[in-house]
Amino acid sequence: MTPTYAPTGRQRRIFVPVPAESVPPAPPQPQDPPIYRDLMRSWADRGRALPGRHDPEWARLAAPPTGSARWVRAEGINDV
């Protein structure tokens, strides 16, 4: 028979996840007020950015710079 512990005497601990059926379901999310849904629809029709949605322009602007032009020294700032 193979022992389940290391020669140093430490026992292995096995993680057993809780079955999904024992986790209580999340409460339903409240609906947005009609005025907010209408505003979101109006913004979407005009191609504007919407909260909680991917915005490609923001992702492009917020992305770190690529290539060798990472650091640019601003002339005249802090020159003594």
Secondary structure, 3 states (H helix, E strand, C coil): CCCCECCCCCECCCCCCCCHHHCCCCCCCCCCCHHHHHHHHHHHHCCCCCCCCCCHHHHHHHCCCCCCCCCCCCCCCCCC
